[in-house]
């Protein structure tokens, strides 16, 4: 507990005894036995295949907070990817990232299906996913160059088998402590209501009521980012654009006027019917992967 520390605890960190804690000394906080534990649980992406789709799709922001000691002031404000735990002497922002989400699963199904019909894109994925050269022959069991539900289920099971063993976390002192303290609902912005609560918030922090906030009255404002990922799945970015070879089809480069790696209907110089045929995922844009498929 930040505010409840004794002088002896502070002196143990203040190695040069200058009555201040510098950045190097602050790093010792990571070695202090914890007085609180934070547990993060990600949905199991394979549960959807066994009928437990509710658990597989549970939002990360649904968090339960348990305390060994009752703290009536502690509050959890959740958001889609985490939330903020507010208690008397600490403000903890939690952000959880997931490379095995339903969206990632959907994107990989699209890309594997495209690779079955495009040798160049197939070679790219074999390299990025560290596969054996004949991996796609094994995947496409019936050799019809189509990805069936059963075939993709096997592929996704293989891709996500390490989902529970690829979690990294990073603790940081908040770069915007004042903002985090005022953002009471953890939506990453200050509403008019929150701004109007500035006076109330000031009074809450001013524990001795002297009309000023002393350093020892400020909560410890920290953030925790936890990321479940696999470098193989990181071969594509979160927005679904594939990290493809630098060489694009000549017609693709010529039409991509704004160089955003996509061709819109306005940039496409062919017939509208050709655009619809090439736009495999029907998102109104032609990606590089779809351009590769067009050149097979």
N, C-alpha and C positions, 0 to 999 in steps of 0.2 A: 504494500500500500504506500503510494508515493508520499502522501502528506503525513502518514503515521510513522515515518522512519525516525529512528533515534539519531542522536548526534554521532553515536558510535558507528552506525551504518553509513552515514554520510562520510565520516572520516576514513572509513575503509576504502572508499572510492577516491577520495581526495589524496592521491598519492604524493603530491608535492606540498601538501598542507598549506595551500595558498587561500583556503576558504572559498574556493571556486572549483567548479567541475568543467574541465575543458573537453574538447571532442574526443581526445584519446582516452581520457579517464571515463568518459561516458560509455565507451565501448565495453567496459567491464559489466555493465548492466546485463549483458547477454550471459554472463557466467554466474549470476546470482540465482540461487534456488527459487523457483517460481512460487508465488503466492496465489496464482490463479492458473487454470488450464483452459485452453481453447481447443475444442474438438470440431473439426469440419468433416462433414459427410457428403460425398457426391453421390448422385443417383447412379445405379448400376445399369450401364447401357445395354447389358444382356438380359435384364429382367423383362424387358418388353417382349422378348422372344418366348418367355415362359409364362406369359399371361399376367405378369405384374406390371402392367403399363403405367399404373398410377405412381408406383415407386420409381420407375425408370424415368418418368418425366417430372418428378417433384422439383419445384424451383429451389435453387440454392438459398435464396433469401428466407426460406422457412426455417427459422432457427429457434431452438429452445435454449434458454439461459437458466442454468442451475447454480446456486451458490451454497457453499457450506455454511455461510453466515447470512442471515436474512438482511437484505439491504433494500428497504422500501423505496429508496431513491433511484435504484438501478432501472434503466429502461432500454429496451432494444427496439430500434427503428429499422425495419428491413426494406430492402430494395431488391430488384431482380437478381443482382449478382452479389449480394451481401447485405451490409447494413452497418449501423453504428451502435455500439454499446456505450451508454452514458451512465456513469455512476459518480459518486461524490468526488473522487480524486483521480478519475481516469476517463478519457474519451478514446475509445478504440474503434477505428474504422476497419472493417473487414471486407475485402474484395476477393471473391473466389472465381477463378477462370477455369473453363473446362474444354479441353480439346476433344473430348469424347461425347459431346452433346448431340442431340437429335439433329441439329443443323449440320454438324460435321459429318454425321452418318449419311445424311441426305446428299451432301456435296460429294462424298466419296463414292456413293453409288453412281452418281452421274459420271464421274471421272473414270471409274472402272468400266462402265458401259461404253464410254467413248473410246477407251483404250482398246477394247476388243475389236473395234472396227478401224483402228488407225495404228499401223505399225510404228510410226515415229513417236506418237504419244505413248504407245505401249512401252517402247524402249526407255522413254523418259521416266515412267512410273516404276519400271523394273529397277532402274538405277536409284531413284529416290527412296523407294521402299525396301531396298536391299533384298530383292527377290532373286530366286534362281531364274535362269534364262527361260525355262519352260513353265514358269509359274502360271501364266495366263492360259496355257494349254490345260493345266490341271484345274484351274478355276472354271473355265468354260467346258464343263464335263461333256456336254453333248455336241461341242464344236459347231454351234450354230451362230457364233459371233453375237449372241444376245446374252444378257445377264438376267437370269431368272431369280425369283425371290429366294429359292433354296440356295442357289450359287452365291448370291450376295450374302446370305445369312452366314455361310461358312467363311466367306472372306472377312466379314465384319467381326466374327468371333475371333479370328486370328489376329486382326488388327487391334482389337480391344482387350486381348488376353492379359496385357500388362497394365491395364487401366488403374489398378490399385497400387502399383509399384512405381509410379512416375509422378510424384507430387513434390513440388518445390515450394518453399515459403520464404518470404522476405519481410522482416520487420524494419520499420523506419519511423523516425520521429517525423511528425507531420510537417510538411513544408508550408502549410497554411493553417496553423493552429487556431487562430482567431476565427477563421471561416468555419472550420469543423465544429467549433464550440457553438457557433450561432446556428448552424444548419441542423436544427433539432430533428428533422424528419429524414435526414440522410439522402435527400434527393439531388445533391450536388449543386444547389442554387438557393439563394435567399429569397423567400417570398415576402410580400408586404407584411404579413402577420408576424413572421420571424423578426423582421426589422423593427416592428412595433414592440417586440418583446425584449429589446435591447436593455431597457431599464430594469426589467424583471431579472434578466440573466445576470446583469451586473450585480444586483442585490444578492443573487444566489452565490456568486463567486466571492463577494465581499463578506467573508464569514465572521470577521470580528466587528463588522458594522462601522468601520472608521471612515467610510466614504472613499476608500482607495483599495485597489487590488494589489496585494503584495505578491512577490514571486512564489512564496510558499502556499498561497491560496489558489494558484492556478493548477488545474488538473494536468496530469501527464497526458499529452495528446500524441497518440501513436497510430500507426496504420499497419495492417497485416495484409499482404497479398499472397494468396495461395493459388498455385497453378497446377492442375492435373493435365499433363500433356505427354506426348511422345514425339521425339524429333522426326520420326517417320511421318506422322500425321501433320507435322508442321511444314511439310513440303508444299502445302498450299496455305495461303494467307486466310485470315478469318472471313474475308469478304468473298472467298470462293474463287478468286483469280489464281490460276495455276502459275507456279514459278517455272515457266517453260523455257526452252532454249532461246537464245537471243535472236536467232534467225527466224523470221516470220515469213509466211507466204507473201510474195511481192504484191499481189492484189490487196492483201490485208493491210500492209503498211501504207500503201497508196491511199486507201479509203479512210484509214484511221486519222482523220484530219486533226483532231485535238490531242492525239497521242495518249489516250486514256486506256489503251489496250482493249477497247471495245469498239464495235462499229454499230452506230445507231441507224435507225431507218433513214434518217436525214443524210447520213454519210454514205449509205449504201448506194452504189451506182447501177446496180442491176435491177431486174424486175422485182416488184413486190412479192410475187409468188416465189422467186428464188430466195428472198430473205426469209420468208416463212419456212421454207424447206430447210434452210441452213440453221435456223434458230431452234436447235433441238430442245432446249429447256423452256422455250416460249417466254423468255423474260424481256423481249423487246430489244435485246442486244446480242450481237455476235461476238463471242469470246475467241481468244486465240485457239483454244482447244477445238471449238467448232470450226475454226478456220483450217486447222490441221485435218479434221475429218473431211472437209470439203476437198482436200488435195489428195486423198488416198487413191 
